[in-house]
């Protein structure tokens, strides 16, 4: 979904190369906020937020 409603607007270059995830609550596209590196015995983690319903989740990278 594009904020301007114009199909000719290119996607935000800062979002390219980031993982795409759908929100379980409202099915909107979530934005990746961060990728936390692996530390010691803990795996790396990706943090996502849905700006439509404000749902936040984390996944192992």
C-alpha positions in Angstrom: 0.0 0.0 0.0 1.4 3.4 -1.0 0.7 6.4 1.1 0.2 8.8 -1.8 -2.1 6.4 -3.7 0.0 7.0 -6.9 1.1 3.8 -8.6 4.2 5.7 -10.1 5.8 6.4 -6.7 8.8 4.1 -6.2 9.1 2.1 -3.0 11.2 3.6 -0.1 14.8 2.6 -0.9 15.4 2.1 2.9 12.9 -0.8 2.8 14.6 -2.7 0.0 16.4 -5.8 1.0 14.4 -6.1 4.2 12.2 -9.1 5.0 8.5 -8.9 4.3 6.1 -10.2 6.9 2.3 -10.1 7.2 0.5 -9.2 10.4 -1.4 -12.1 12.0 -4.0 -9.7 13.5 -4.9 -7.5 10.5 -3.0 -9.0 7.5 -1.2 -5.7 6.7 2.5 -5.6 5.7 4.7 -5.2 8.7 7.9 -3.1 8.7 11.1 -4.6 9.9 12.4 -2.3 12.7 15.7 -4.0 13.6 17.8 -7.1 13.2 19.5 -7.9 16.5 22.8 -9.9 16.2 23.4 -13.3 17.7 25.0 -13.1 21.1 26.6 -16.1 22.8 24.0 -18.9 22.7 21.1 -16.7 21.5 20.1 -16.6 17.9 19.8 -13.4 15.8 16.4 -11.8 16.0 14.4 -9.7 13.6 11.8 -7.3 15.0 8.7 -6.3 13.0 5.9 -3.7 13.7 2.5 -3.4 12.0 1.7 0.3 11.7 -1.9 -0.5 10.9 -2.7 -2.1 14.3 0.5 -1.5 16.3 1.3 -5.2 16.7 5.0 -6.0 17.3 6.6 -9.4 16.8 10.1 -10.9 16.7 11.4 -13.9 14.6 14.6 -15.7 14.7 16.8 -14.6 11.8 
